[in-house]
Amino acid sequence: MRAFISYVDDNKESTEFARWLVDALAKPGSPVTSWFAPHDLVPVNTFEKRLPRAVSICHLLLFVRAEHTPESNACMDELHYAREYGKPIITLRLGNGFKYHPLVDRLPSVDFTGNREQGLRDLFRRIESLRRPEGQIAQLQEHLRVKRDSFRRLPPSELAIAKEEAAALEARLRELYAEAQVAAEAPVPAPTALVLPRGGAAIADQEGAAAVLEEVRADRVPIVLVVGPEGIGKTRLVKGVLEQVSHAHRVRLEYRQAYGPHSFTAHDLAKLLEKAIEPPRAPAKVQLERTDISTSRKLELLLELIQDKQLIVVLDSYEVLLDATTGKLMDAELDEALEAISRQRRMAVKILIATREQPFARPRRWLTRTFVRRFDKGLPPEEFKKLLASFDPHDAFGLLDPPDDEVDALYERTGGRPRAAEVVHGILEGSPESEHSSLTTLTDIVAALANVAPDDALDFLTGHLIGGLTPEARRVLQAVSAFGTPVDAEAVAFMLPSEKAKQVEQSLKRLQARHLVRRTANNLYYVQPPDDDRALESVQPVADDEWDRRSIVLRAASYFALQRRHEDEVRELGDLTAEFNEIDLLIQAGEFDAAFRAVENVDDHLDNWGCRWVLRRQREQLSGVLHDDLSEIVNLQALSEIALRGDDLPAAEAFCRQAISYLDVDGEPAVRAKLYVSLGAVLQRRDEMAKAEFFYRKALGLARKYRQWEAEAVPLAGLAECHRHRGRLNEAVDCLEQAADRARARLEQGSTRDARRQLADVVLKLGTRYAELGDFDRAKTALDEAGAHARDIDSWATRCWHQVALANLELWQGRLRQARTHAQNGLEQALLLGQLPLQREMYTILAICSLADDEMPDAVDHVYQATRDRLPGRALITLALDGVLEYRRGSPWTAQRRFRQLRLEAAVRSRKDNRDFGAFDMEGLARCGEHLLRDEPPLDAAITLFRQARQVTCAPGITQLIVQLLTLFNDARLQPAIMAASGR
């Protein structure tokens, strides 16, 4: 989380406190980082533009209440921006008796008038509460109240938009209430799963360890979660559990350490499971080798093959896989994999997770089947003493049998944390001849800790250990820390050109012996958080020496820049690892413009693979800090497109509108037109066709006004989609033919990759519209042209949509075998791309083919995948297929629920737009299903709905699809409805 600090910059007390607060929030253990104008505001003459954007990208606002705050227009503006953007606000009081605006007095506050350290702890507790569902609910309630208060002040043109935004806030509130309800309903009676809130009660270590071991051995829950602060001994505990179960019969153990957001994936979990099973027989082997099934489905197949074996996977440092703001897994596919693990009948696979942060659940809530133990205490006294002795077997430092009073004092001051014992040994391991440390014995350490609070003891000891290193060793430690990911000794030596490689390797081994540097099985070195930050904080710049924190991080970035693969060698995401690391380091060093250029350099590859989402977090970090407005616009437009592809429509619209706000009234018409197209695409996805058409026409008008003929293709294609949605297929074809002409003219001017991709996308849509009109010959010609361009530019996404179009063309002509082949080919690529809309299209076609051929096992799998993560009112055909499937499987109650849900969702859409023929068709199909299950309502209602749809459009391809869906019921009683659906 990031906090915007609002203060009066011409008030000495306020400024001094703000600088103190920035330093305090930068220390390890802080739940937030700061946005502080003197450090983060780009020095350009667009202050008024930058400030509101800075507030918008932060997660909360810390409002310093000093004597002259009410007189500061800037502070009150920042407060207004925070309320407008729905950001939580916490006021920090520096005195009493000052008069403030009533708005400020109602805000939650923390008192810093007296003890600042106590105030800081109170502030941290309040910030942590914002991460919990109840904190988010309170925040949204306030935002919704402010939004509703604004209704009476808005003109009619803006009131409708404000009401839609309020409705979106209400929907999000309902989701949060549901999440809180599920968390509250987690099973309580022991020994079933229990999800404890963050900050749960402390548990005695021995009891907790025994409980974890019991749950790992028992056949009750599939996932065990060990939660605790830094150094409490989570790694030691889980490794101890592994040792306890290592001798069990037919149990396979796997330990994995997470280093970064994508260092452990669903694919890695599937690989571990494959290693644990016997070679599968032919039918199962064929299934596992299929490329058209998702990783979560592959895991389900593997779980069926594990038989009487058991696999226990330990995943350490799990917190690095979580989003820092939401507490959810950043990798949605791993989330699905854990969901598959949680559904297994026999607990053949156990996942033991060690983490500093407890994850929040996604909608499927696999955490409700998770056993959670929170550890707030360290080892028992005797175990702590044994651990100290194990580090000093020859009693070189007096740890083998130290005086009881000293051990007791050390235990009391450190809370018995194993990490504290490691650091104590690391301090005493130092060489008195080369290091100038005041702590040379256990007695010295205990005396030094006498005046240190127990919560600060580990930080104090680690700081002393790092501070006592020789300058050479400290630089090696800082060099490793700068990378932020495991690297080999060669990379560390690159950071220290004045040091010999052999000396660097010796220093690394020495630092490993002193528990500061860790080494992986592949001989890669890393510093575990938060020690890496502590090491970099200890950097002391020397005159004429480029060894400050920023320079170190930039040098690490330059190392990764040298590790980039040649353009021709880049084939997959793994080939861009060096670029990703370089981008993270450039952002960390504050080189935002260089980071933006690096992001743009790899964007073409990511766009080609459909993986632009990989750098969404980095693009969000760059938002609001780039030097020129055009770069900000390009970055925000990319964020909008990424969010749109991920079905995150509120974020997509917010990014797009934020980009538009950068534009001057009459400036950059080409850029403005592109942004209007992006906004139209968001509104179109939300089925707000009138608004979408408005923005597409504005973009088209700008292109024609400034005679930018090549820029007409994209808005024309968008307009065509609006026409198609309302059944005006001939108008859609006209728009697409014009768009294709513009795209071909652009290609003639210069055969660039982007021009070819644009033409391929337009011709693909044109071919699909021809097919819907029943002109299959022209459709095939257009799709062949699009396929040729897609092959030339090697665009994975375009090739996928080409397969979708070909599959639909075959489906509408009744050639199911050919349709299945194209859908399977496209699905292989769609799964690699990770694009859910593409996958849903493929699975929908495969589900229709499987149901038509009476292949029920495949139909079950395809329908499940097609309906996964479906939003209400969207992809209604998948809900229809789910109802037909349950009807065919003889599950009338489930089928009845599906058809009722389909009818209600379709009715909402048709009431919203009386030309939404798809909604009429789906509501009619739902009525047919209900009629077959209950002999009511009569088919007349369905026939009426189909006739309403045919009044909008009678295009052969569209009518053929609804007829195919109705014939999947295999029931002659629907013949009158089928006749109406076909337009006869």
JOURHU-V717829 format. One line per field, one symbol per residue. psi: psi as a letter, one per 30 degrees, with the letter a starting at -180 (. if undefined). burial: + if it has 16 or more other ideal C-beta (glycine too) atoms within 10 Angstrom, else -. Layout:
psi: ???
burial: ???
This chain:
psi: lkkkjkljfgkeeeeeeeeeeeeefflkfkfllljjefefkkilghefeeeeeeeeflflkjjjjaegeffjeeeeeeeeeeeeghkkkkkjkgllfkklkeeefflklkjgecjeeeeeeeeeeeeefffleeeeeeeeeeeeeeeeffeffkleefeeeeeeeeeeeeeeeeeeeeeeeeefgkkekkhlkkjklkglkkkkeeeeeeeeeeeeelhekfkkkjkllkgfgeeeeeeeeeeegfgkkhkkkkkkkkflegfkleeeeeeeeeffllklleeeeeeffkfgkleeeeeeeeefffbglkkjkkjlhffffkkfefglkfjeeeeeeeeeeffkekifkkjjkkkfkklllaefhfffhkkkkkjglalleeeeeeeeeffifghfggfeilkeeeeeeeeeffggkeeeeeeeeeeffljfefkikfjfleeeeeeefegkkefgeeeeeeeeeefflleeeeeeeeeeeeeglkllfeeeeefiffkkeeeeeeeeeeeefggeklklfghkklkkkgeeeeeffgkjkkkgkiileeeeeeeeeeeeeffklkeffjfleffgeeeeeeeeeeeefgieeeeeeeeeefeeeeeefghffegeeeeeffkfglekeeeeeeeeeeeeeeeefggieeeeeeeeeeeeffkleglieeeeeeeeeeeeeeeefggieeeeeeeeeeeeeeeeeghiefffeeeeeeeeeeeeeggieeeeeeeeeeeeeeeeeeeefjileeeeeeeeeeeeeeeeeeeefgifeeeeeeeeeeeeeeeefhjeeeeefeeeeeeeeeefggieeeeeeeeeeeeeeeeeegjeeeeeeeeeeeeeeeeeghieeeeeeeeeeefkgkkkflhfeeeeeeeeeeeffhieeeeeeeeeeeeeeeeeeeeejggieeeeeeeeeeeeeeeeegglllfeeeeeeeeeeffekgkeeeeeeeeeeefffhkffgeeeeeeefg.
burial: ++++++++--+--++-++--++-++--+-+++-++++--+-+-------+++++++++++++++++--++-+--++-++-+++-++++++++++---------+--+-++++---+--++-+++-++-+++++-++++++-+++--+--+--------------++-++--++--+--+--++--+------++++------+-+--++-+++-+++---++++++++++++++++++--++--+-----++++-+++++++++++-+++-++--++--+------++---+++++++++++++++---+++++++++++++-+--+-++++++++++++++-+--++++++++++++++++-++++++++++++++++---+++-+++-++----+-+--+---++-+++-++++++++++++++++++------+-+--+--++-++-------++++++++++-++---+++++++++++++++-+-++++++--+----++-++-++--+++++-----++++++++++++++++-------+-+--++++++-+++--+-----+--+--++-+++++++++++-++++++-++--+--++++++++++++-+++++++++--+-+++++++++++++++++++-++++++-++++++-----+-+++++++++++++++++++-++++++++++-++------++++++++++++++++++++--+++++++++-++--++-------++++++++++++++++++++++--++-++-+++-++--+-+++++++++++++++++++--+-+++++++++++++++++++++++++++++++++++------++++++++++-+--++++++++++++++++------++-++-+++-+++-++--+-+++++++++++++++++++-----+-+++-++-+++-+++++++++++++++-++----+--++-++++-
